[in-house]
């Protein structure tokens, strides 16, 4: 039978080499959802070796880094797991080929690579490198990532026209627990910087040297450092003159030659200092019509039409089968199923395992042509390179939604790939199929430099659009969109280099405009309620959804049915800050606290006079947010339940208007985001069995305050524009979190504070443990119905790791709790298991807890009456005992 790895069903082997074995797998979920992924796992035979700890450390180093990388030009890692001591990574499955194979196939078919495409490929590589080089940890500390293995084999070209960097397995970064040994060279000699070949310390500029090699070779169609022996290649790299590409192509644009020459400076102080600097120079190259994703896809698809069709059938066979694992890693598998596939040596084989890119092509003499030099800036129009899309392998099925997922494999074995076309998803239960979807083109292209038309490189520029679509579109929560969203966007644009940002504000809409690199960048923020975030993502009118409540099951299903994946996963659900729903009254109201039951009765009309809840006699006037508001959704879920809000309640669409109305009416009560309390008075809120608490930064951060809530941004797995990923990364950075804090929301930073005095609810053991400790300002929680940490805890783990760097000798205690739904002994075990899960997650990040324990259903922070309340009680507290 087919094997299982955690939640993944392994359906085919893709390869084995180095430390890892690689599988094609499918993960199935609710509503007939199936997703293909690539699993990279530490080889089982290495787990029993004496050096197993070192192998495991190396794999975990890669996993820790891969989990932090989230960029359109870098292969995505969805999950890091462990099975019987063997760590594994679940990675994005790409539909395409390594650049090394594309070049080899283009040479065999005598199809030249146009210079425009060469520049676009290198631009994609630089975009991914720039993101990785600049990535900082949650405390602002630069990670100083250096890929160390950039080259054609680790540059992946998808059939949809995307360029992605793969294999950060030998990357150097600041958190790496396996420091590079002196004199040890990691990488490929023919794609290596001089300082790297000498075994010296390297930084990001080493990657830029290799990117210069890549650019030189794509332009000239020749190898720069290939020589008859390793020693000769090293001699050429370190001492011989590296020729300008203009010597190979005399009519080459001088600007391209200058970029190559600067990137290939042996003195790294004279080299490009950042990827962004090199990419900016590339974007200034005079072309009348910058290439598009469609041009990249139109070039690669005809080269592998037959091979792609053959592999597609094997993937379908693997998905449908229930026998032993199918191998998709041998040439024989492909050639036995189709005579149409080219039979030249290596033409049907998957790329070699983590070796030099030369292995994917027949032997050549030094500097022998790889592909004919692209001397013209025009695109190929010969029959050998048609641009029409491939016909489907089977007719569309009725009553199905067809969208295209990008599938293939980019993994740490160099780039083991399986090529496959989209397979339609069947909505019948148990059908292991893959949804298909064609991604839209990028939202805007680089501007056409002056004088480009005179260059005569294309017939005419592209026609302008009749109506410009905003370069980035945010929609959803008014709580976020009214102030926080525009403030984050403005700070983000200034961080990218905009000197000024113009802001046009209308009701429920803000448009921000900035000048960046000679372009006008427009970002729309529409704030009409959290529900509109998911409506906009579903309709394709929104790129990034803002929500002040989590996505619900109905919305998850709708978006999954539309082929947009599971938006509740940590890869697409981003907790950007915290808020408390404050229950507010007039400043002169003498009432100090209300419990959940009293709030329910007030807002449903069962209680209409203040004296019924301990206040001064007088009628109660109700104010509430509108139905589209995430604030109302959260209050309804936490307080009202299935009962409706009193029909006579005054409904308001804007938070500040509601707060001011309550503050001016002695009879009024309302609920509002914590940032909008303004001059009103916030009440303590409690529940049965849980002490009443004020909404403070600490009670909201730990989510002990009964009406605390998370603020979310939701993205799709394949964003329309890289700006989505860039903005989310900025929002989660220390700089972005400062903006969250400055707009009076609660940021996600970690701090220590003294614990509350223990009362009669505290177990004696718990009281003794925390008596001399301080509490870390967050609690870890878990996904509903799962032992996995939720999207906030997934990132909080890394935040805690960075925070604990400042306390190397402190004693970490993890104390778990459960709800009260089960028998006491079972609840005690569940609480201990939750604490152990957090301890394990921290251990793989290098942090070891001194004490791990659980206390069952003790000390609830909410009642156990509803699922939402029970979910809040399932938590793990973190305490730190400092050395005396």
N, C-alpha and C positions, 0 to 999 in steps of 0.2 A: 504494500500500500504506500501511497505517497506520505512523505515525512512531514512533521510539523515542527515549527520553531516558534515557541510562544504562540502568538495569534496568527502566525503565517503558515500557509500550506505550501511546502516546497514542491514545485511541479517540474522543474528541470534544472540540470546542472549546467553552468555556463563556463566553468573553468576552475583551475586549481594551480597555485604557484606561490612562491614566497611563503608568507605566513598564513595565507588565507585561502579559503575555498568559497566559491561564489555560486549562488543559486538564483534562478528565477522563481518568484513566489507570488502568491495571491493572498490578499487579506480581504476577508468577507465581513460585511457588517449588516446593519439594519436595512430594510426595504430593498433587499436584493442587491446591495452595493458590493462591488468587487473592484479591487485595485491591484494592478501589477506593480511589483517592486523588485529591486535587486537586493538580495541578502549577502552581505560579505561577513563571513564568520571565521574566527580563528580556527585553523585546521585542528580536527579532533586528535590527530596523532601528536600534535605539539603540546596538548594540554597535559599529557603524561610525561613529557620530557623534563630533565633537570632544569632546563632554562625556561620552563613554562612561565614563571613569574615575569621574566623579562619580555617574553613574547606578549604576554597579557598586557604589560605596561605599555608596550609599543602600540598595540591595538587600541588600548584605552586612550592613549595620547591622541591618536587619529580621531577616535570617536568624540573626545572632548572638543577638539577643534572643529570637526565636521558639524557638530550640533550647533556651533555658534555661527556658522556661515549660512547666510540667507540672502542670495543675490541672483538675479536672472542669468548672469553669466558664470555661475558656479553650480555644479551639480548639487542637488539638495539632499540632505540626510533627514529622514523623517523620524527615526527612532534609534536609540541605542539600548540594547538589551543584553542579557546574559543567560546562557543555558548550560548548567552544570559546569561552571567555571570557564566556559568559552564565550567571550564577548562577541556580539555581532552588531552590524549596522544595517538598518533598512534604508535603502537609498532610492532616489528617483530613477525611474526606468525611462531611458531616452530612446527616441526613434531616430536613428541616424548612424553616423560613422565617425571614427577618429579622423582627424585631418590627414594623418599619415596614409590611411587607406584611400581617402578621396584623391590625394595627389598621385598615388600609385595607379589608381584606376583611370584618372584623367590622362596620365601619360600613356597607358596602354591603349586608350581610345583616341589619342591624339586630339584631346580637347584642351585648348589653352585656358588658363585661369586669368580672367581679366584683372587688371590692376585695381579697378574699383573694388572688386570683391576681396582682393588681398588686403586692401586698406580696411575694409569693413571687418574682416576676420581679426586682424591685429587690433582694431579698435575694440572689439568684443573682449579679446584677451586682456587688454589694458583696463577695460572697465571692471572686469572681475578682479584683476590684480589690485587695482586702486582701492576697491572695497576691502579686500583682505588686508592689504598693507595698512590701511587707516583704521581698521577695526580696533576698538578699545573695549576693555572690560567694563562691567557695570559700575565700577568705582572710578572710571575715567582713565585707568592705567592702560597705555597702549599695549596691545598683544604682540606687536612687532613680528607679524607673520611674514615668513619668506617661503614661497612655494618650493623652490630648489629643484623643480623638475618640470619646468615649463617646456613645451615642445610640441611637435605635431601629434605625437601619440597621446598626449594628455590634453589636447585641444579637441573638443567634440563638436561636430557639425551636424545638426539635426535636419531632418527632411523638411521641417517647417521653417528653416532659415535662421535658427538660433545658434549662437556660438557659446559653448560652455567649457570652463576649466574643470578638469577632473583630477583625482588622485592627489589629495593633500597628505597622503600617507607618510611622506618623508619631509613634510613641511617643518620648518623651525618656527617656534613661537614662544612667547614669554612664559606661558603656563606649562610648557613641556616638561614633564618629569624625567625625561630621558635626554639629558643635555648632550649635545654633540661632543664627541671626544676629539681632542686635538689631533689634527692631521687626518681625520677620517673624512673621505669625500663621498657625498651622497648626491646622486643625480647621474646624468648621462654625459660623457665627456664631450660629445659633439654638440651638446646643448648645455653649455656651462660657462659661467663667467671665469675670468682668469683667477680672481681671488678664491673662488670656490674650488678650482682645480688644484690650487696650492694648499688647500686645507686650512685657509685662513678664516677668520671671522667674517661673516657675510651679513648684509642687510638687504633691504628691498631693491637696491640698485643692481644686485646680482640677477634678479628676475628680469630687470629691464634690459640688461645686456643680452640675455637669452631671447627676449622679445625682439630685440634688434636682429638677432640671427634669424628668427622666424620671418620677420619682415623682409630681410635680404633674400632669403630662399624663395618666398612666395613671389617676389617680384621677378627674380632672375630665372626661376625654375631650376636652380642648381643647388648643390650642397656647399656650404661655406667651410666647414671644418672636417668634412669626410676625407680620410687619408687611408693608405694601405694598412696602417697599423695604429694601435692606440698611442704608441710613442710619437708617431708622426703627427697624429691629430693634436696631441698635447703640445708638440713643438710649434705647430701652426697657430694654436690658440694663444700661446704665451709670447712668441717671439716674432713670427712672420707678419709681414704687412697684410692687413685684411683689406681686400680690394673694395673700392666703392662700387655699388651696383651700376653706376653710370658707365663703368668700364665694360660691363656686360651688355648693357642696353644704352647705346649712345644718345638716343632721343628721349631718355627718361626725364621726367619733370625734375629739375634741380632741387626742388624743395623736398622731394622724396629721398633723393640721395643724401641731402644734408641730415635728414632725420635718422637714416641708417647710420651714417658716419658718427653722429653724436651718440647714438645708443650704443655703438660698438667701441667706444673709447675704453682702453685698458685702465686708464686712470679714472677711477669712479667719481672723483671730484669734478671731472669734466664731462661726465656722462649725464643723462637725464636724472634728476633727483627724485622725481615722483612719476607714477603712471599717469596721473592727470596732466602733467606737463607735456609728456610725450603724446598723449591722446589729443590734447588741444592743438599741437602742431599738425597732427594728421588731419584733424578736422578743417584745417585751413587750406588743405590741398585743393586747387582749383578744379572742381568738376561741375559741369553744368547741371547734372542731375545725380544727387547722391544716391547710391544703391539702396535698395530696400530688402526686407526679409524675403519678399517674393523672388528677388533676383538670386539670393543665396539658395533658396529652395529649388528654383528653376534650374540651377546649375547641377546640384547634387542628385536630384531625384532620377534623371535619366541614366546616370552612371550606374545605379544599383537597382534598376527596375526589376530585373529577373530575380536577382538574389533576394530582394526584399519580398517578392511574392512567394518564393520557396520557403523562406524563413517564417512568413506569416502562417503558412499551412502547418508548419511544425509547432508553432506557438498554439494554434488552435487545437492541434492534436493533444498537446500537453495539458491545456486547460480542460479539455473534455475527458482526459484519461483519469483512471484511478489506480493504475498499476505502479510499477517501480518508477523511480525518477528517470526522466528522459534526458539524455545528453544532447545539448545543442552546441557543443564546443569543438566539433571535429569537421574537417573538410568533407569527409565521406558522407556525412549526414546530408549536406547540402547537395553535393553532386549526384547523389543517388536518386534525388527526387526531381531533377530538372536538367535536361540537356542544354537548356538555354543559358545557363550560367557559364560565364567565361571559364575556360579550363587552363589558363596560364598559371604557372606556379604561384601559389599563394592567393590566387584570385578569389577563392571561395572560403578560405580559412579565416577564422577570427584572428584579431591581432595577437601578436606574441605576448607572452606573459612578462610584463615589467622589464622589458629590455629596450635596446636602442630601436628607434623607429625604422631603422634600415631593415629590420627583420620582416617587415610587411611587404617588401618589394624584392625582386631579383637582384643579384649582385651587380654592382656598377663600378666603373672606374671612378677615381676621384673627379668630382665636378661634372660627372656625366649628367645630362639633362634629366630632370625629374618630370617636368612638363614644359612645353614650349613657352618661352617668355611671353608675357602678356604685353605686347608692344602697343596695343591700341586701347583706348578707354571705352570702346564700344563693347556691347554684350554679344556673346556668341549666338548666331542665328542659324547655324548649320543644322542639317538633319540629325547630326550626332548628338545634339544637345537641345532637344525640344523642351519647351517650358510648360507644356500642358500637364495638368494633374493626372496622376495615375487613375485608371478606372477602378471601381470597387471590385473586390474579389467575388462578391456575391450580391444579388439584388437586395435593396433595402427591405427590411421586414416591416409589415404593417403594425400600426399602433405602437411604435417605438420611437424614442427620442435619440437621434444620432448626433453625437458630438465627438470630437477627436482629442484623445489624450496623447501626450508625447510619451512614447515608450521606446526603450532601448536600454542600454546599461552603460553607466560611466562609473567605474569602480577602481579600487586601489590596486589592481593587478596590471597597471599600465592603462588599459581601457578595453576590457573584455566586453564585446558588444554582441547583442542579438538583434537582428533587424526584423521589424514586423510592421505591417500596416494595421490600421485601426480595426477592431472587431466590435460590432454593435452589441450593446448591453441588452440582455433579455431581462425583463422584469419578473419573469417567473422565478419562484423560490429555488435557490440552489444552483442557478445557472452561472457557471464561472466565466463570465465574459467581461469585456472592457469597454467602457463608454468611449465615444469618439467625438472630438471637437476640434475645429480649426480656430486657432487663436487669431484675433484681429491684428491688423498692422500697428506699428508703433504710432503714438499720437502725433508726433511731429518729427520732421527731419531737420538736419543741419541746414543753415541758410546757405544760399548759393553765393560764393564770394564774387566780388566785383571782377569783371573781366572774364568770367568763366565762359560766357558764350563765345568770346573771341577765340578761346582755345580750340573750338571746333571739335570737341570730344564726343558730343552727342548731338542729335539732330535738333532737339528743342527741349527746353525745360518743362517740368511737369506743370499741368494747369493748376492754378490756385483753387482752393476749395471755396465754395460759395459761402459757407458759414463755418467759422472756426469752432471746433470742439475744444473745450478747456483741456489743457495739458494734463491736469489731474482733477478728479471730481470726488469730493467727499460728500456724503449725505447721511442723514439719520438724526441722532439725538439732539434735541435742543439744549439739553444740559451741557453737552460737549460743544455743540456747534455754535452756541451763542457767543461765547468768549474764548473758551479753551482751544477749540479747533482753529480759529483764525490766528490766535496767538502762537500756537505751535507751528502753523504754516509760515507765518511771518519770520519767526526765529529760524526755521529751517532754511528759508530762502536766503536770509542774511548769512547763515553759516556756509551756504554754497557760494557766496561771493556777491550777492546783490547789495548794492549800496543803499538803495531805497526800495521800499515796497509800498505801492499804492493800494489802499483798501477801500472798496465801495461796499457800503452796508445798506441792505434793505431788510424788511421783516423776513426772518427765516432764511436769509441769503446774504453771503458775503463773497465778494470776488476780489482776489488779491493778484496784483500784476507786478512783475519785476523784470528787469533787464539782466540777463545772464549770458555772457560770452557773445554778445551781439544779437541774442534772441530775446523775444518777448515771451515770457512764461506766464501763463494764466492758470490760476487754481481756484476752483469753485467750491464753496462750502455751503451746502444746503441743509438747514436744520429744521425739519418738520416732524420729528419724532422718531424713536428707535425703530418702529415698525418699517419706516420708509427706507432704512438702511438695507434691509433684506429684500424689500421690493425693488430697490434700485439695482442691487447686485444681480438679482434674478433677471431684470429687464435689460441689463447691460448699460444702464444710464449712469452708473456709479462705479467708481474704481475702488473706493475704500469706505466701508460702512462704519458709522459711529453709533454706538449703542450704550445706554446706561442700564442695560439688563442683559443677561446671557441670551443667546439665540435659543428659541424653544424647539421642541421636537417637530412641530408642524413645519417650521421654517427650515430646519435641517433637512427634512424629507423633500420639500419642494426644491431646494437648491441641489440636493444630491440627484434627484430625478432629472434635473436639467443638465446634469453632467458637470457640475461645479464642485463635486467632492463633498467631504464632510467638513463643514466650516466650524465645527466645534473642536477640531483637532488643534494641538498646540502650534502647528505650522501656520494656521490661518486665523486663529483666535488670539488676539493680543490684548492682555490687560495693561492699560496705559496709565492707570491711576485708580484712586479710590474716592468714594464719596459716601456720606451718610445722609439718609433722608431724615431731615430734622422735622420733628413735629413742633410747630411754632404757634405761639399765642401772643396777645398784646403784652407789652412790657409790664403793665400794671397787674396782670393776672397773677394771683397769689399761688396758683397751683404749681407744684414742683415736678410731679411725675405722674405718668399714666402707664397702665400695663396694656398688653396687646388686646385683651378682652375688652377693656374700656374703650380703646381706640376703635375696635370693630363696632361696638354698639353706638358710638358717637357718629361715625361716618356712614353707618347704614340706617340711622334715624331711630334706633331703639332708645337712645338717650338724647334728650333734647334740651336739658337744663343743666347748668354747671354744678348745681348742688348735688346732683346724682352721682358725681364722681369726686366729691370732696371740695368743690370750689364754691365761690359766692353765688347766691341765687341769681339766675338770669338766663335768658335764652342763648343757645349756641348757634352761631352762624358758620356754615361750612364753606370752605374754599378748597378747590382741588385743581390739579393740572388736567389738561385735555386727554382724550382717549389715545392719541398717538404718542403721548409722552412715555418714555421709559421710566420716568419717575412714577407716573400713575401705574404702569404695569407692575413695577416692583412693589409699590404699596398695596396694590390689589392682591398680588400673590402672597405677600407676607402678612397682611392684616385682614383684608376683606374676604379672601378665599372665594367661595362660590357665590357669596351674597353681593348684590349690586350696591354701588354708591347711591346715597339718597338722591333722588331725582332733582330735588330743589337746590342741591349744592351748586355754588357758583363755579363755573369752569373757566380756567384761564390758560392761555397758550404760552405765556412767557413767565419765566421763573421770577425775575425781579419785580414784575408787576404784582404777582401774587404775594410776595413777601411784603411789599409796601402796603398792600391792601389789608393784610392781617395786622401789621404794625399800627395802622390807623383806626382799627375797629376793636374796642374792648370786648366785644362778644365773639370775636372770630377765632377760628382754629384752622390751620392748614398744614400741609406737608410740602417740603421743598428740599432741593439739594443743599447740602451743608454749606456750600460756597455762597448761597443766596439768602442766608438768614438775615443779613443786613441789620436793621434796627429792631427786629422782632425778638422774641424770647424763645429759646429752645428748651423743651422739656426733657427730663429723664424718661427713658422708655425701658420697661422690663417685661417679664413674662412669667408664667407659672414655673416656679422652681429656679428662675434665673433672676439675679439682682438687677434692679433698674440702673441704667448707665446713661450718662450724657454722651452725645456724639462728639468725641475728641479725636485728635489725630491718632492716639494710641488705640482707643477702643474701635476705631474704624479700621486701622491697619491690621489689627489682630482679628477683626470681624466679630468681636465680642458684643459690640453694639448691635441690638436686634435689627435695626433698620440700616445697617451698613450695606454698601453695594459696590460692585466693581464697575469701572468704566472700560469699555472695550473699543477696539478697532478690529474690523473683520476684513480680510483680504481673500481673494480667490487663489487657488494653487498656481494659476498662470496669469499674473497681472497683465493688464493692457500696456502698462508703461513701467519702466524701472523706478520711476518716481514713487510708486507705491512702497516698494521695499526700502528705498532710501528714506522716505518720511517715517515709516514705522521704526526703522533702526535709529533714526534721530530721536524720535519720541521716547524710546526706551533707554537712550543714553543719559548720562548724568546731566548733560546740558538740556535735553528735552524734559527730564524730570524736574529740573529747576523751573521751567516754564509752568509745568503742572502745579508746582508749589506756589509760584508767584500769582497764579490765578485763583488761589484759595481752595484748591482741591488737595487731596492727600497724595503725596508722591510715594514711590515704591522703595525709597531708601531704607536701609537697615540701621537700627540704633539699639542701644541698651537702655533699660529703665528698671527701677525697682518694682518688684511685684506688689500687687495689692495684698494687704494683710489677710491672712487666712482666717476664714470664719468657720462656723460649724459644718459647712458643706465640704471642707477640705479633708481628704483622708489623712491620717496621721503620717503615713509614710511620705506622702506628697509634701506635707508641711515641713517635715524634717529635711527633705531633699532641697527645697527651694529657700530654706531659711537664710542661707548665706550666699544666695545666687541672684543674678539679675536676669531679667527676661529679654530675649531677643524680640524685636517689635514686629513679629509676624507669626502666623500659625500656618502650617502646611495642611492643605486639604486635598481631597481626591475626587476623581471623576465619578459621577453618579453611577452606581451599580458596578464599580470597577475598583480594583486595587491599585490602579495607576494614578499618579499625581495629576492634578488638573493643570490647566494652562498657566495659571499664576504660579503655582508651586514649581512647575517645570523651570521657570526662570528664577524664582526665588532661591532655588538650590544654588545656582551660581552666584547670586547676590550674597548669600550667606557665606559661601566659600571665600569670596573676596573680603567680606567684612571680617572674617575670623583670621585673616592674615595679620591683622593688628593685635591679635591676642594669642600668640603662639603657645603660651604655657597655661592657658585657661582650660577648665574642665567643662566639656560640652555634655549636656543632658538632654535627651529626647524623651518626652513624656506624652503618650498617646491616650486618646479618649474615643469613646464610641457613643452612639445613640442608645436609647433605652428600649429598642424594639425587640430585643431578644432576651434569652435567659441570661442572668448575670455572669455565669462562667463563660459562655460564648462571647459575650460582650467584652469581658476581660481579655480573652484571647485575641479578639479583633483589634482591640486598642493596642495590644502588644505587637501584633503583626504590622499595624500601621506605623508604629514607631520604628520597627525593624526595617520597613521599606525605606523610610527616610534615612536611616542609618546606612543602609546599603548604597543608596544614591549618593550620599555624601562620601562614603568610603571610596567609590570609584573615582571621585574627584579629589582624593587625597586627604580628606578630613575624617577623622575617626572619633566617634562619640565615646565618652568615658562611661556613660550609663544610658541604657535603653530600657524603658519600662512602660507599662500601660495601667490605666486606672478605670477601665470599663466606662460605665455611663455616669461616673461621678462628675460633679461640677459642670452641669450643662450651661451653655451660654444662650440656649433657646429652649422652648418647650419641645416635646417630641410629638406634637399633634399633627404636623404636616411633614411632607418629604423635604421641603426647603429647610424647615427647622432641624430635622434630623441630620440633614447634610451639614449644617453648621456645627453640630455637635461632634461630627466625625473629624477629628483634627489631631495634629501633633504640635505640642508646644516645644519651643527650644529655649533652654536656660543655660547660662554661662556662670560658672563659679570661678572668680578671678583668684590668682595666687595671692596669699597674704604678704 
